[in-house]
């Protein structure tokens, strides 16, 4: 796929999203608050957008930073974030993350990918998304949607999200890095779904080789 085809594809993806509600993390990121974004990313793993948003809406009025979060008991924190997936584990992880932020970064969220990746419980997806949304940094956030769709297009050929990120870093023009996740998440939730994608309604029908796609509609 050359860059002109890629540009056409991404323009069509954007058009297909129309007035679709943006992903939860884009909404949470609108305030550009690094702590909220980092916590929101961790809460959002394997959790529906509306559940993440309501957990954040309960949590953030009382928690403005890591010291506030550590003042909550584990039981209180679990109650605030319930029913996000694995809420007990996530409550523990959030406490651990906040202690780490205080001990090593004076309670501030660090601004580089390398430092973000040293935080307890922070993986590449969260680090990249925090870098992009909080600091306008150059990251590529590869979640399950980006990994799946980039491989279905044949734009990359990678077995894991980490490999997809590395492949994208080599070939995706930088002007698309920051928005790639937002576009593909929305597209993956509405059209190029994990199971049985809606190929008959897809604006990329003529461009997509549907690599690895079995049943589709
Ligand atoms: S044609 Fe099907 S597999 Fe390809 S992008 Fe569209 S929905 Fe996804």
Boltz pocket constraint, residues with backbone or C-beta under 6 A from the ligand:
constraints:
  - pocket:
      binder: B
      contacts: [[A, 152], [A, 191], [A, 192], [A, 193], [A, 197], [A, 198], [A, 199], [A, 202], [A, 203], [A, 204], [A, 205], [A, 208], [A, 209], [A, 210], [A, 213], [A, 216]]
      max_distance: 6.0
